[in-house]
Amino acid sequence: MASTTFPTIPRESITGVVLAGGRGTRMGGVDKGLQPFQGLALAQWTLQRLAPQVGTLLVNANRNLERYASWGANVCADGSALGDYAGPLAGVLTALEHCTTPYLVTVPCDTPLFPQDLVSRLAAALIRQQADFAVASGREEDGTQRSQPVFCLMHTHVRDSLLQFTRAGGRKVDAWTAQHVTVPVPFDQPGDDPRSFFNANTLAELQRLNTGYPTFSPDSP
């Protein structure tokens, strides 16, 4: 039997946003996106790793905007709808308001080793399942598989849904996506790096990322 093939989403139809608008509370209040990783700021590294996978780039940040803008991507700060530092959904909503393509993919600034084929695999699943969202799941260090809801590809028509959800007090990404057709995309195939979704919430975890692994560049596999 011949295999069924599915169209994919052109890269130019996808905007990617690096979410760097948090308070950095667990890092002592520092701007997390500007903390050093392998010779670059975390958010800059993440931006460079995401760039080849999408057509347009945004950075969501709420301070040090000129520094973020110096990297060449459009910078958008959280608007008045939710207020500054209102969590990742505030950044997603802000990105949707600035997005001019049919699709948006979100990545956090503190998980710099995410897969280089992240967007293409999310896009394939989204089209195949005719879903509203495709959400990555990755292996934990203990081998268990865990959803990574901030690594999410979505149709931009979900903006009104997000606005309603947040106005009603919703703040959890997975609670919002659960209201729609959402396909999980496991990154557990042979060759998938189990470190891909290790995130640095604290300075100690960032230090571990910096010293516990070999030297990488943003385009390293």
Secondary structure, 3 states (H helix, E strand, C coil): CCCCCCCCCCHHHEEEEEEECCCCHHHCCCCHHHCEECCEEHHHHHHHHHHHHCCEEEEEECCCHHHHHCCCCEEECCCCCCCCCCCHHHHHHHHHHHCCCCEEEEEECCCCCCCCCHHHHHHHHHHHHCCCEEEEEEECCCCCEEEEEEEEEEEHHHHHHHHHHHHCCCCCHHHHHCCCCEEEEEECCCCCCCCCCCCCCCHHHHHHHHHHCCCCCCCCC
